[in-house]
């Protein structure tokens, strides 16, 4: 189906961006670990990005845009 192909392309782009944001938040927070509150804020941002990714994966599974196997990866 055309819709699924378009969605899969967008989905893969979004996941790629979210994964990078997650890693960058952790890296930036670690670089600023001298300031405990700043470090904690960046870790919380990374946790939020992680949960957003999980949400998109769950949504995609529910809509049958991805398989259960892909969801587990």
C-alpha positions as CSV (number, residue, x, y, z in Angstrom):
1,X,0.0,0.0,0.0
2,X,1.2,3.5,-0.8
3,X,0.1,4.9,2.6
4,X,2.1,2.4,4.5
5,X,5.2,3.1,2.4
6,X,4.8,6.8,3.0
7,X,4.2,6.3,6.7
8,X,7.1,3.9,7.0
9,X,9.5,6.5,5.5
10,X,8.3,9.2,7.8
11,X,8.3,6.8,10.8
12,X,11.9,5.8,10.1
13,X,13.0,9.4,9.8
14,X,11.2,10.3,13.1
15,X,12.8,7.4,14.9
16,X,16.2,8.3,13.7
17,X,15.8,11.9,14.9
18,X,14.4,10.7,18.3
19,X,17.3,8.3,18.8
20,X,19.8,11.1,18.1
21,X,18.0,13.5,20.4
22,X,18.1,10.9,23.2
23,X,21.8,10.4,22.8
24,X,22.7,14.1,22.5
25,X,20.7,14.9,25.7
26,X,22.6,12.3,27.6
27,X,25.9,13.5,26.2
28,X,25.2,17.2,26.8
29,X,24.0,16.4,30.4
30,X,27.2,14.4,31.1
31,X,29.3,17.3,29.8
32,X,27.6,19.6,32.3
33,X,27.5,17.0,35.2
34,X,29.4,19.5,37.4
35,X,26.0,21.3,37.7
36,X,23.8,18.7,39.2
37,X,20.5,20.3,38.3
38,X,21.5,20.8,34.7
39,X,22.7,17.2,34.5
40,X,19.4,16.0,35.9
41,X,17.4,18.1,33.5
42,X,19.2,16.7,30.5
43,X,18.6,13.1,31.8
44,X,14.9,13.9,32.2
45,X,14.8,15.3,28.6
46,X,16.4,12.0,27.4
47,X,13.9,10.0,29.4
48,X,11.1,12.0,27.7
49,X,12.6,11.3,24.3
50,X,12.8,7.6,25.1
51,X,9.2,7.5,26.1
52,X,8.1,9.4,23.0
53,X,10.0,6.8,20.9
54,X,8.2,4.0,22.8
55,X,4.9,5.7,22.2
56,X,5.5,6.0,18.4
57,X,6.4,2.3,18.3
58,X,3.3,1.3,20.2
59,X,1.1,3.4,18.0
60,X,2.7,2.0,14.9
61,X,2.2,-1.6,16.1
62,X,-1.5,-0.8,17.0
63,X,-2.1,0.6,13.5
64,X,-0.2,-2.4,12.0
65,X,2.3,-0.2,10.3
66,X,5.1,-2.4,11.8
67,X,5.2,-6.0,12.8
68,X,5.4,-7.4,16.4
69,X,9.0,-8.5,15.5
70,X,10.0,-5.0,14.4
71,X,8.4,-3.6,17.6
72,X,10.5,-5.8,19.8
73,X,13.7,-4.7,18.1
